[in-house]
Amino acid sequence: MSRQVEQLVEYIPRLRRYAYALIHDRERAEDLLQDTLTRALDRLSLWRCGTDMRAWLFTIMHNLHVNALRRDGRRPDTLSLQHDGVLEPRASARAEQQAGLDEIALALQQLPQEQRAVVLLVSLEGLSYRQTAKVLGIKTGTVMSRLHRGRERLRACLNGAQEGAPGLRRVK
């Protein structure tokens, strides 16, 4: 296995996490991951050694996702409140932690696609503003403003103060 392929394989967990956070549907996220890996392997000769492979892979994934949205002519699906159709009994602390994560995931799904992509790439994947700008094909200043607006909207949603709409509430 070449060093480039080994490096690509190292990023699979991060790509999977980003795909799931972007789509929030396991099957569609796995499809997006497969398409991304297929495209990357087919075009591995186009990747320039010494450049950021992680940014290159996220760019491929982002472009495939945006193209799919355009092709389907619809916005991303909203978050399903069921967990793979199976509800498992959990300990109290684990249930509270899961409820908090579900609340954040639902709030993320309510963000516009442009803000969600920036928030996920910077906050979840740890890409720099410059890398995020390169992945999304936008200016660094646009990344900064989308990130700020996205975080503010998340904060408002999680605090129950979203513009004109009831916010998410915590069930105790």
C-alpha positions as CSV (number, residue, x, y, z in Angstrom):
1,M,0.0,0.0,0.0
2,S,1.4,3.4,-0.9
3,R,2.1,6.1,1.6
4,Q,-0.6,8.2,0.0
5,V,-3.2,5.5,0.5
6,E,-2.1,4.9,4.1
7,Q,-2.5,8.6,4.7
8,L,-6.0,8.6,3.1
9,V,-7.0,5.6,5.3
10,E,-6.0,7.5,8.4
11,Y,-8.7,10.2,7.7
12,I,-11.6,7.8,7.3
13,P,-12.9,8.2,10.8
14,R,-12.8,12.0,10.6
15,L,-14.5,11.9,7.2
16,R,-17.2,9.5,8.5
17,R,-17.8,11.8,11.5
18,Y,-18.1,14.9,9.3
19,A,-20.4,13.1,6.8
20,Y,-22.7,12.0,9.6
21,A,-22.7,15.4,11.2
22,L,-23.5,17.0,7.9
23,I,-26.4,14.7,6.9
24,H,-27.4,13.0,10.2
25,D,-28.5,9.8,8.4
26,R,-26.1,6.9,8.8
27,E,-26.9,5.2,5.5
28,R,-26.6,8.4,3.5
29,A,-23.5,9.4,5.4
30,E,-21.9,6.1,4.6
31,D,-22.8,6.6,1.0
32,L,-21.2,10.0,1.0
33,L,-18.1,8.6,2.6
34,Q,-17.9,5.8,0.0
35,D,-18.3,8.3,-2.8
36,T,-15.6,10.5,-1.3
37,L,-13.2,7.7,-0.9
38,T,-13.9,6.4,-4.4
39,R,-13.4,9.8,-5.9
40,A,-10.2,10.4,-3.9
41,L,-8.7,7.0,-4.9
42,D,-9.5,7.6,-8.5
43,R,-7.9,11.0,-8.4
44,L,-5.1,10.3,-6.0
45,S,-2.6,11.2,-8.7
46,L,-4.0,14.8,-8.7
47,W,-3.2,15.3,-5.0
48,R,0.1,17.2,-4.7
49,C,2.5,15.8,-2.1
50,G,3.2,18.4,0.5
51,T,-0.3,19.9,0.5
52,D,-2.9,19.2,3.1
53,M,-4.6,15.9,2.3
54,R,-7.2,16.4,5.0
55,A,-8.4,19.6,3.4
56,W,-8.3,17.9,0.0
57,L,-10.5,15.1,1.2
58,F,-13.0,17.4,3.0
59,T,-13.2,19.5,-0.2
60,I,-14.1,16.4,-2.2
61,M,-16.7,15.4,0.4
62,H,-18.2,18.9,0.6
63,N,-18.4,19.2,-3.2
64,L,-20.1,15.8,-3.5
65,H,-22.6,16.7,-0.8
66,V,-23.4,20.1,-2.4
67,N,-23.8,18.5,-5.8
68,A,-26.2,15.9,-4.3
69,L,-28.3,18.6,-2.7
70,R,-28.4,20.5,-6.0
71,R,-29.2,17.3,-7.9
72,D,-32.0,16.4,-5.5
73,G,-33.3,19.9,-5.4
74,R,-34.0,19.9,-1.8
75,R,-32.6,21.0,1.6
76,P,-31.0,18.4,3.9
77,D,-33.4,16.2,5.8
78,T,-34.1,17.2,9.4
79,L,-32.8,15.1,12.2
80,S,-34.7,11.9,13.0
81,L,-35.5,11.7,16.7
82,Q,-35.1,7.9,16.7
83,H,-31.7,6.3,17.1
84,D,-31.5,3.7,14.4
85,G,-35.0,2.6,15.3
86,V,-33.9,1.0,18.6
87,L,-34.3,2.6,21.9
88,E,-32.0,1.1,24.5
89,P,-32.4,1.5,28.2
90,R,-29.6,3.8,29.6
91,A,-28.3,4.8,32.9
92,S,-29.6,8.2,34.1
93,A,-26.3,10.0,33.5
94,R,-25.8,8.5,30.1
95,A,-29.4,9.4,29.1
96,E,-28.8,13.0,30.2
97,Q,-25.5,13.1,28.2
98,Q,-27.2,11.6,25.2
99,A,-30.1,14.1,25.5
100,G,-27.6,16.9,25.4
101,L,-25.9,15.5,22.3
102,D,-29.2,15.0,20.6
103,E,-30.2,18.6,21.4
104,I,-26.9,19.9,19.9
105,A,-27.4,17.7,16.8
106,L,-30.9,19.0,16.3
107,A,-29.7,22.5,16.7
108,L,-27.0,21.9,14.1
109,Q,-29.6,20.6,11.7
110,Q,-31.5,23.8,12.0
111,L,-28.6,25.9,10.8
112,P,-28.4,26.9,7.2
113,Q,-26.2,24.6,5.2
114,E,-23.4,27.2,4.7
115,Q,-23.2,27.9,8.5
116,R,-23.4,24.2,9.5
117,A,-20.5,23.3,7.2
118,V,-18.3,26.0,8.6
119,V,-19.2,25.2,12.2
120,L,-18.6,21.5,11.7
121,L,-15.2,21.9,9.9
122,V,-13.8,24.4,12.4
123,S,-15.4,23.2,15.7
124,L,-15.7,19.4,15.1
125,E,-12.8,18.7,12.7
126,G,-10.4,21.4,13.9
127,L,-9.6,22.8,10.5
128,S,-8.1,26.3,10.5
129,Y,-10.1,29.2,9.0
130,R,-7.7,29.1,6.0
131,Q,-8.2,25.3,5.5
132,T,-12.0,25.7,5.9
133,A,-12.0,28.5,3.3
134,K,-10.1,26.3,0.9
135,V,-12.4,23.3,1.5
136,L,-15.6,25.4,0.9
137,G,-14.1,27.6,-1.8
138,I,-14.8,30.8,0.0
139,K,-12.8,33.6,1.6
140,T,-11.4,33.4,5.1
141,G,-13.5,36.4,6.1
142,T,-16.6,34.6,5.0
143,V,-15.6,31.6,7.1
144,M,-15.2,33.9,10.1
145,S,-18.6,35.6,9.6
146,R,-20.4,32.3,9.0
147,L,-18.8,30.7,12.0
148,H,-19.8,33.7,14.2
149,R,-23.4,33.7,12.9
150,G,-23.6,29.9,13.1
151,R,-22.4,29.8,16.7
152,E,-24.7,32.7,17.7
153,R,-27.7,30.9,16.1
154,L,-26.7,27.6,17.9
155,R,-26.4,29.5,21.2
156,A,-29.8,31.1,20.7
157,C,-31.4,27.8,19.7
158,L,-29.9,26.0,22.6
159,N,-31.0,28.7,25.0
160,G,-34.5,28.8,23.7
161,A,-34.3,32.2,22.2
162,Q,-34.4,31.6,18.4
163,E,-35.9,34.3,16.4
164,G,-39.7,34.0,16.4
165,A,-39.6,30.2,17.1
166,P,-39.6,28.3,20.3
167,G,-36.1,27.0,21.2
168,L,-35.2,23.5,22.1
169,R,-36.0,22.7,25.7
170,R,-34.3,20.3,28.0
171,V,-36.5,17.6,29.4
172,K,-35.6,16.6,32.9
